[in-house]
Amino acid sequence: MFMKFRYHVLVNVIVVVLFITLSFAPFFSPELKKFSSPEYTRTFILSYGKYAAIAYVMLVAASVPLPVPSTPLVLTGGYVF
């Protein structure tokens, strides 16, 4: 019983630390702010050539946990594809 409690506490601490870290990611990585521009996102996606669709799907999937605005990504996806 005690081990189960410790496991839940550890998991909760890890989730909170991960959430706080990802919340402040734009301040630590200015590269994430570039994705708020549809022009930059379009250039980034098209740079993958024939794998652009896969790159777009992975970028949209990565935007869920990262603090990247999804509106420019969706607009760019509609424009490119």
C-alpha positions in Angstrom: 0.0 0.0 0.0 2.8 2.4 0.9 4.7 1.7 -2.3 1.6 2.4 -4.4 1.2 5.8 -2.6 4.9 6.6 -3.2 4.5 5.7 -6.9 1.5 8.0 -7.3 3.3 10.9 -5.5 6.3 10.4 -7.8 4.2 10.4 -10.9 2.3 13.5 -9.8 5.6 15.3 -9.1 7.0 14.4 -12.5 3.8 15.6 -14.3 3.9 18.9 -12.4 7.6 19.5 -13.2 7.1 18.6 -16.8 4.1 20.9 -17.1 6.0 23.8 -15.5 9.0 23.2 -17.8 6.9 23.1 -20.9 5.0 26.2 -19.8 8.1 28.2 -19.8 9.7 26.7 -22.9 9.1 29.7 -25.2 11.2 31.8 -22.8 14.1 29.4 -22.9 13.8 28.6 -26.7 13.0 31.5 -28.9 12.9 29.0 -31.8 9.4 28.0 -30.7 8.1 31.6 -31.3 9.0 31.4 -34.9 6.2 28.9 -35.5 3.6 31.5 -34.7 4.4 32.9 -38.2 2.6 31.1 -41.0 5.4 32.0 -43.5 8.1 30.5 -41.4 6.0 27.4 -40.7 5.3 27.0 -44.5 9.0 27.2 -45.3 9.8 24.8 -42.5 7.3 22.2 -43.7 8.2 22.5 -47.4 11.9 22.1 -46.6 11.1 18.4 -46.0 10.2 17.8 -49.7 8.2 14.7 -50.3 8.1 14.0 -46.5 6.4 17.4 -45.9 3.1 15.7 -45.0 4.7 13.6 -42.3 6.6 16.6 -41.0 3.3 18.5 -40.8 1.6 15.8 -38.9 4.5 15.5 -36.4 4.6 19.2 -36.0 0.9 19.4 -35.2 1.2 16.5 -32.8 4.1 18.2 -31.1 2.1 21.4 -30.7 -0.2 19.8 -28.3 2.1 19.5 -25.3 4.3 22.5 -26.4 3.2 26.1 -26.0 3.1 26.6 -29.7 0.0 28.3 -31.2 -2.0 25.9 -33.3 -3.8 28.4 -35.5 -0.8 29.3 -37.7 0.0 25.6 -38.0 -3.6 24.7 -39.2 -3.7 27.7 -41.6 -0.3 26.7 -43.0 -1.4 23.1 -43.4 -4.5 24.2 -45.3 -2.4 26.5 -47.5 0.3 23.9 -48.3 -1.8 20.9 -48.7 
